[in-house]
Amino acid sequence: MGFSTRAVHAGEEPCPTTGAHVTPIYQTSTFVLAGKIPRYFYTRHGNPTHAVLEEKMKILEGGGSALATASGMAALLTVMLTSLEKGDKVLSSEAIYGGTYNMLKFLLPKFGVEPIFIDMRDPANVKRTLDQETKVRIVFFETPANPTLDIIDIEKISRVARDAGADVVVDNTLMTPYYQRPLELGADIVVYSATKYLSGHGDTLGGIVVGKEEFITEARRILAVTGSVISPFNAWLIIRGLKTLSVRMEKHSENAMKVARFLDSHPKVRRVLYPGLSTHPQYKLARQQMRGFGGMVAFEIDGDTGDVYEVLEGLKLCRCAVSLGDVSTLIEHPASMTHRSIPEEERVRIGITEGLMRISVGIEDADDVIADLNQALSLLS
Ligand SMILES: Cc1ncc(COP(=O)(O)O)c(C=O)c1O
């Protein structure tokens, strides 16, 4: 069956007891035991609402198994704790979400894990580093990257990493399984902040890990120890969000293309980063590994932080907020918001300049979003 049909139906059956058509929220911490330990006995170890979300994501991603977590960060940390031991290294793309950077740079070294950050746009760079280093267990990247929208070649890097005995972990938050399926391109593990497009309405936190069954079984054991499990209600919101994922992604993508074209022609805008523009440096690769270009656009104005804040404060419809993948258009300033933890020198080198803004284009009428951006940009002298 097609993706949209699976998104609506996969993992869900009418309730055998009541006939309820929609999956119930099993809002319970514990389950009554009748002598032996059944499948569900305590929500930290599993819950029927979580199981429906996990089954749906497994089917949409085409993976062996899926695990739901409390947030995207919980999903990423669970993967790291499952895969790594003291003395291991993580090879990471340098253009990643600030929270993930924090985890790799500051938290994992406390436990003897060393991060190495490199530019992964050229797979030869990854091969060179893997040839020089020992004990690299994970090769991690986001593609497209948040917020630079760099595209990284999943297939080539997976091949290089496999030869070196490392697992490839891809954060697919910006694309979702509707537009990009890393496992089919050779990656080992896919991670999501389900807070974003998967739930889609800006009303919940959640995370998902998809990978081979043995890996997910071990990750589930780790998650039960750390306790970063999702609540049944949040899992239910993500199940509901997934049912409309394909229609929302199409609209986000269509609107983002219009917004990117508008910004590209605006005299106050220095450059626009959107994988769907033929001017994007990796446009060809984007077309090859993604089925659509998504809803994220980054653009740089000719100005500094003060000018960026003037634009942000002038917006009337688009909301200045971190996060992304919401039905509403959200706009932010990575250098002072989502990516402020990355030291300035590194930030500038990877393209997160003072004048860069990131926009998560919503599903409103594109003309209204464009008119709002236009009036706010006109405030710049
Ligand atoms: C690409 C990406 N990965 C992971 C995360 C972390 O997700 P969460 O906020 O759900 O913990 C974010 C959050 O913004 C993100 O943008």
PDBQT file of the ligand as one rigid body, heavy atoms in Angstrom, charges set to zero:
ROOT
HETATM    1  C1  LIG A 401      17.298  18.299  13.707  1.00  0.00    +0.000 C 
HETATM    2  C2  LIG A 401      16.916  18.180  15.150  1.00  0.00    +0.000 A 
HETATM    3  N1  LIG A 401      17.227  17.066  15.829  1.00  0.00    +0.000 NA
HETATM    4  C3  LIG A 401      16.908  16.921  17.133  1.00  0.00    +0.000 A 
HETATM    5  C4  LIG A 401      16.280  17.921  17.836  1.00  0.00    +0.000 A 
HETATM    6  C5  LIG A 401      15.932  17.733  19.280  1.00  0.00    +0.000 C 
HETATM    7  O1  LIG A 401      14.581  17.409  19.404  1.00  0.00    +0.000 OA
HETATM    8  P1  LIG A 401      13.673  17.692  20.700  1.00  0.00    +0.000 P 
HETATM    9  O2  LIG A 401      13.552  19.161  20.839  1.00  0.00    +0.000 OA
HETATM   10  O3  LIG A 401      12.400  16.983  20.374  1.00  0.00    +0.000 OA
HETATM   11  O4  LIG A 401      14.396  17.070  21.852  1.00  0.00    +0.000 OA
HETATM   12  C6  LIG A 401      15.935  19.103  17.176  1.00  0.00    +0.000 A 
HETATM   13  C7  LIG A 401      15.253  20.183  17.911  1.00  0.00    +0.000 C 
HETATM   14  O5  LIG A 401      15.098  21.281  17.471  1.00  0.00    +0.000 OA
HETATM   15  C8  LIG A 401      16.267  19.244  15.797  1.00  0.00    +0.000 A 
HETATM   16  O6  LIG A 401      15.978  20.357  15.127  1.00  0.00    +0.000 OA
ENDROOT
TORSDOF 0
